[in-house]
Amino acid sequence: MFGTLARLFYSLVSFLVATFFVILGILCLILPFSPAVQADLTTFISNNSIAIGLFGFAFLVIGVAAFCMLLSGLKQRWYYASGGSKSVAINEQIIRHYVETYWKQRYPLQEIPTRLVFGRNKIKVIADLPSVPTKERKATVQEIQQELQELFLKFLGYSKKLVVGATFRSKDFVKPNEET
């Protein structure tokens, strides 16, 4: 959820910055052609209207570039895995959703911070898992890797390599206002 909120905030800030530059660019482009507005502005602006027009053009270009970056960030990203005669295209958000759902089922009372790394024909799932006795850690990671591999194969048709890496918390923290 935090990642979604962060992306929403980033998109909002990018939109506001892009809007500012586009409006500023349009105003600066209009300024050289509006004698009424020029009369109200300082002598510097009246005497250097071409420079203002160039600034307006520059602001407009920056604003359009920011909008393009915003739109390119909003398009969906796909992970492509090919093997033999089969090729699979999977939306990265779907993979992320399956992993988050898996964590909620396996650890219903805890939030598991996870990072997904998409490489050539493999996916890496890196997670910060709750405390587990040292002797059980390797088996836990292998079990998670097997279960996620089966989940991806069953629902996504993904049969390529899946790598699971994990760190284990030394202690499980409880928020001050919660009781165990």
C-alpha positions in Angstrom: 0.0 0.0 0.0 2.8 2.4 0.8 4.3 1.9 -2.7 1.0 2.8 -4.2 0.6 5.9 -2.1 4.2 6.9 -2.9 3.5 6.5 -6.7 0.3 8.5 -6.3 2.1 11.3 -4.5 5.0 11.3 -7.1 2.4 11.5 -9.9 0.6 14.4 -8.2 3.8 16.3 -7.6 4.9 15.7 -11.2 1.6 16.8 -12.5 1.7 20.0 -10.5 5.2 20.8 -11.6 4.4 20.0 -15.2 1.3 22.2 -15.1 3.3 25.1 -13.6 5.8 25.0 -16.4 3.2 24.7 -19.1 1.2 27.6 -17.8 4.3 29.7 -17.2 5.5 28.9 -20.7 2.1 29.9 -22.3 2.0 33.1 -20.3 5.6 34.0 -21.3 4.8 33.2 -24.9 1.7 35.5 -24.8 3.5 38.3 -23.0 5.4 39.6 -26.0 2.1 40.0 -28.0 0.1 41.7 -25.2 0.8 45.4 -25.0 -1.7 45.9 -22.1 0.2 43.4 -20.0 3.5 44.8 -21.0 2.6 48.3 -19.9 1.9 47.0 -16.4 5.2 45.2 -16.1 8.6 46.6 -15.3 10.8 48.3 -17.8 13.1 45.3 -18.0 10.3 43.1 -19.2 9.1 45.7 -21.7 12.5 46.1 -23.2 13.4 42.4 -23.3 10.3 40.8 -24.7 12.2 38.4 -27.0 14.2 37.2 -24.0 10.9 36.6 -22.1 9.5 34.7 -25.2 12.6 32.5 -25.2 12.1 31.9 -21.5 8.5 31.0 -22.2 9.5 28.6 -24.9 12.0 27.0 -22.6 9.4 26.7 -19.8 6.9 25.2 -22.2 9.4 22.6 -23.4 10.3 21.7 -19.8 6.6 21.4 -19.0 5.8 19.2 -22.0 8.9 17.0 -21.2 7.6 16.6 -17.6 4.2 15.6 -18.8 5.8 13.1 -21.2 7.8 11.6 -18.3 4.6 11.5 -16.2 2.7 9.6 -18.9 5.6 7.2 -19.5 5.7 6.4 -15.8 2.0 5.7 -15.8 2.1 3.1 -18.5 2.1 -0.5 -17.4 5.3 -2.3 -17.3 5.5 -5.9 -18.5 7.9 -8.7 -17.7 8.6 -11.0 -20.6 9.8 -14.6 -20.0 10.4 -16.9 -22.9 11.3 -20.5 -22.9 11.4 -22.8 -25.9 8.3 -22.3 -28.0 6.4 -20.5 -25.2 6.6 -16.8 -24.4 4.8 -15.2 -21.4 4.2 -11.5 -20.9 3.2 -10.6 -17.3 2.2 -7.2 -15.9 4.6 -6.4 -13.1 1.7 -5.2 -10.9 0.1 -8.6 -11.2 3.3 -10.3 -10.0 3.5 -7.8 -7.1 -0.1 -8.5 -6.2 0.4 -12.2 -6.1 3.4 -11.9 -3.9 1.6 -9.5 -1.5 -1.4 -11.8 -1.3 0.9 -14.7 -0.6 2.5 -12.8 2.3 -0.9 -11.9 3.7 -1.9 -15.6 3.7 1.4 -16.9 5.2 1.9 -14.1 7.7 -1.6 -12.6 8.3 -0.7 -10.4 11.2 2.5 -8.9 9.8 3.5 -6.7 6.8 6.3 -8.1 4.8 8.5 -5.5 3.1 9.4 -6.9 -0.3 11.4 -5.9 -3.3 11.0 -7.5 -6.7 13.8 -7.5 -9.2 13.0 -8.5 -12.8 16.0 -9.9 -14.7 16.5 -11.8 -17.9 14.3 -14.8 -17.6 14.2 -14.8 -13.8 12.4 -13.0 -11.0 14.0 -12.3 -7.6 11.8 -11.8 -4.6 13.7 -10.2 -1.7 11.8 -10.0 1.6 12.3 -9.0 5.2 10.7 -11.9 7.0 9.7 -12.3 10.7 12.1 -13.8 13.1 12.7 -17.6 12.6 15.2 -19.8 14.5 18.5 -19.9 12.6 18.3 -23.6 12.0 14.9 -23.2 10.2 15.8 -20.2 7.9 17.1 -22.2 4.9 14.1 -24.5 5.0 11.8 -21.5 5.3 13.3 -19.8 2.3 13.2 -23.0 0.2 9.5 -23.6 1.2 8.6 -20.0 0.2 10.5 -20.3 -3.1 8.7 -23.6 -3.9 5.3 -22.2 -3.0 5.8 -19.0 -5.0 7.1 -21.0 -8.0 4.0 -23.2 -7.9 1.7 -20.1 -7.5 3.4 -18.4 -10.5 3.2 -21.5 -12.6 -0.5 -22.2 -11.7 -1.9 -18.7 -12.2 0.6 -16.9 -14.5 2.1 -19.7 -16.5 5.5 -18.6 -15.4 7.9 -21.6 -15.4 11.3 -19.8 -15.4 13.7 -19.4 -12.5 12.4 -17.8 -9.3 14.9 -16.7 -6.7 13.9 -15.9 -3.2 16.2 -14.0 -0.9 15.3 -13.1 2.7 16.6 -11.3 5.7 15.1 -12.2 9.1 14.2 -9.7 11.7 16.0 -10.2 15.0 12.9 -9.3 16.9 9.3 -8.7 15.9 8.4 -5.2 16.9 5.0 -4.4 18.3 3.6 -0.9 18.0 3.4 0.9 21.4 -0.4 1.0 21.4 -0.8 -2.7 20.5 -0.8 -5.5 22.9 0.5 -9.0 22.1 
